[in-house]
């Protein structure tokens, strides 16, 4: 009798277990498909904005754009994006991007690095090493050229300010660092826009943006220095902090 009961239970339970396993597999497959679709949509957005930047700035070198959901490696090695002719957008940076201006800002900076890899001796390898040797100088150059690239492609360069404001932490000092203080970068970018593209400040589409407002709050001393420079007509390079 007991054997019959067990046999009946098995008959009823086996299909249920199989169905449950199939349901889990379908659910997992659905999640994977959604993740793939999400990555494809991001990649498509990156490709479109990247190509627009290349075309608007008449950049003849071939550059590709890659979205990578993995975290960027921070080992003391030459970044593969410097050595190759590609711009990689890592997910740890994409999470800070809220509009096309900010995405264009990130990609525009990467394009300059990719362009650099086409120039110089040894098929661009020497240029890549020069970037690593003088990263602070190249960082400032990249920021300014990114502003130019963005404006030429129809993007608002203030998006570069809001992106850096959100994504780059403020260090205590940059004396022994390979990176400039974020506040210094922001001040130089602001001065560059003020001097070369004043329209975007006179017709400020970001004035209500919380991150731009926070930039204004935290950059009062640097902007005061800029106003004094303009007032006196000085051509001296300011030492922003």
C-alpha positions in Angstrom: 0.0 0.0 0.0 2.8 2.4 1.0 4.6 1.7 -2.3 1.4 2.5 -4.3 1.1 5.8 -2.4 4.7 6.7 -3.1 4.3 5.8 -6.8 1.2 8.1 -7.0 3.1 11.0 -5.3 6.0 10.6 -7.7 3.6 10.6 -10.7 2.2 14.0 -9.5 5.4 15.5 -8.2 7.7 14.9 -11.1 5.8 17.0 -13.7 5.6 19.8 -11.0 9.3 19.7 -10.4 10.1 19.7 -14.2 7.7 22.6 -14.7 9.3 24.6 -11.9 12.7 24.0 -13.4 11.5 25.1 -16.8 9.9 28.2 -15.4 13.2 29.1 -13.7 15.1 28.6 -16.9 12.6 30.7 -18.9 12.9 33.4 -16.2 16.7 33.4 -16.4 16.6 33.4 -20.1 14.2 36.4 -20.1 16.5 38.3 -17.7 19.5 37.5 -19.9 17.6 38.7 -23.0 16.7 42.0 -21.2 20.3 42.5 -20.2 21.5 41.9 -23.8 18.8 44.3 -25.1 19.8 46.9 -22.6 23.5 46.6 -23.6 22.6 46.8 -27.3 20.6 50.0 -26.7 23.4 51.6 -24.8 25.9 50.6 -27.5 23.7 52.0 -30.2 23.4 55.3 -28.3 27.2 55.4 -27.9 27.8 54.6 -31.6 25.4 57.3 -32.7 26.8 60.1 -30.6 30.4 59.0 -31.2 29.9 59.0 -34.9 28.2 62.4 -34.8 31.3 63.8 -33.0 33.7 62.3 -35.5 31.7 63.5 -38.5 31.1 67.0 -37.2 34.8 67.5 -36.4 35.9 65.9 -39.7 38.1 63.3 -37.9 39.5 61.1 -40.7 41.1 58.5 -38.4 39.0 55.4 -37.8 37.8 55.2 -34.2 35.3 52.7 -32.7 33.2 53.0 -29.6 32.7 50.2 -27.1 30.4 50.0 -24.1 31.9 47.7 -21.4 29.7 46.9 -18.4 32.8 45.7 -16.5 34.8 47.9 -14.2 37.9 49.6 -15.5 41.2 48.1 -14.4 43.3 50.4 -12.2 46.6 48.5 -12.4 49.7 50.4 -13.1 49.8 49.5 -16.8 49.3 51.3 -20.0 45.5 51.6 -20.5 44.6 49.5 -23.6 42.3 52.4 -24.7 45.4 54.5 -25.1 47.2 51.9 -27.2 44.2 51.0 -29.4 42.1 53.2 -31.6 38.9 52.7 -29.6 37.0 54.7 -27.0 35.7 52.5 -24.2 32.8 53.6 -22.0 32.9 51.6 -18.8 29.7 51.1 -16.8 31.2 52.8 -13.7 31.2 56.1 -15.7 28.0 55.5 -17.7 26.0 55.4 -14.5 26.8 59.1 -14.0 25.6 60.1 -17.5 22.1 61.5 -17.6 21.9 63.2 -21.0 23.5 63.3 -24.5 25.7 66.3 -23.6 27.3 64.3 -20.8 27.8 61.3 -23.0 29.3 63.4 -25.7 31.6 64.9 -23.1 33.0 61.5 -22.2 33.3 60.3 -25.7 34.9 63.6 -27.0 37.7 63.2 -24.5 38.3 59.6 -25.5 38.4 60.6 -29.2 41.3 62.8 -28.6 43.3 60.0 -27.0 42.4 57.7 -29.9 43.5 60.3 -32.4 46.8 60.6 -30.5 47.4 56.9 -31.0 47.6 57.5 -34.8 50.4 60.0 -34.6 54.1 60.0 -33.8 56.8 57.3 -34.1 56.2 53.5 -33.9 52.7 53.7 -35.2 51.5 55.9 -32.3 53.0 53.9 -29.5 55.4 56.7 -28.5 52.4 59.1 -28.3 50.7 56.7 -26.0 53.7 56.7 -23.7 53.9 60.5 -23.8 50.3 60.6 -22.5 51.3 58.4 -19.6 54.4 60.5 -19.0 52.5 63.8 -18.8 49.0 62.9 -17.8 48.1 66.2 -16.1 49.0 68.3 -19.2 47.2 65.9 -21.5 44.1 65.9 -19.2 43.8 69.7 -19.6 44.3 69.5 -23.3 41.6 66.8 -23.6 39.1 68.8 -21.6 39.5 71.9 -23.8 39.4 69.9 -27.1 36.4 68.0 -25.8 34.6 71.4 -25.4 35.5 72.2 -29.1 34.3 68.8 -30.3 31.1 69.1 -28.4 30.2 72.5 -29.7 31.1 71.6 -33.3 28.7 68.6 -33.0 25.9 70.6 -31.5 26.2 69.6 -27.9 26.2 71.9 -24.9 29.8 72.0 -23.4 28.4 72.6 -19.9 27.6 68.9 -19.9 31.3 68.3 -19.5 31.2 70.4 -16.2 28.2 68.5 -14.8 29.7 65.1 -15.8 33.0 65.8 -14.0 31.2 67.4 -11.1 29.4 64.1 -10.5 32.0 61.5 -11.5 35.4 62.9 -10.4 36.1 63.0 -6.6 38.0 65.9 -5.1 41.4 64.9 -3.8 43.2 66.7 -1.0 46.0 67.7 -3.3 47.5 66.9 -6.7 51.2 67.3 -6.0 52.1 63.6 -6.2 49.0 62.6 -8.2 48.8 61.8 -11.9 45.5 63.7 -12.1 44.7 67.3 -11.6 42.3 68.4 -8.9 38.8 68.1 -10.2 38.1 71.7 -9.0 41.1 72.9 -11.1 39.9 71.1 -14.2 36.4 72.5 -13.8 37.7 76.1 -13.4 39.9 75.8 -16.5 36.9 74.4 -18.5 34.7 77.1 -17.2 37.2 79.8 -18.2 37.6 78.2 -21.7 33.9 78.2 -22.3 33.6 81.8 -20.9 36.3 83.0 -23.2 35.6 81.0 -26.4 31.9 80.1 -26.2 30.2 82.7 -24.0 26.8 82.0 -25.6 26.4 78.9 -23.5 26.8 80.9 -20.3 24.7 83.8 -21.5 21.9 81.4 -22.5 22.5 78.8 -19.7 20.4 75.7 -20.2 22.0 74.2 -17.2 21.3 77.0 -14.7 18.6 74.9 -12.9 20.6 71.7 -13.0 21.4 70.6 -9.5 24.9 69.5 -10.4 25.7 72.7 -12.1 24.4 74.6 -9.2 26.7 72.6 -6.9 29.6 73.5 -9.2 28.7 77.2 -8.9 28.6 76.8 -5.1 31.9 75.0 -4.8 33.8 77.1 -7.3 33.1 80.6 -6.0 36.8 81.4 -5.3 38.0 80.2 -8.6 35.4 82.1 -10.5 36.1 85.2 -8.4 39.7 84.9 -9.6 38.5 84.7 -13.2 36.3 87.8 -12.8 39.3 89.7 -11.4 41.4 88.6 -14.4 38.8 89.8 -16.8 38.3 93.1 -15.0 42.0 93.9 -15.1 42.5 92.6 -18.6 45.3 90.3 -17.4 46.6 87.5 -19.7 48.3 85.7 -16.8 47.4 82.0 -16.4 45.5 81.6 -13.2 46.6 79.1 -10.5 43.2 77.5 -9.7 42.7 75.3 -6.7 
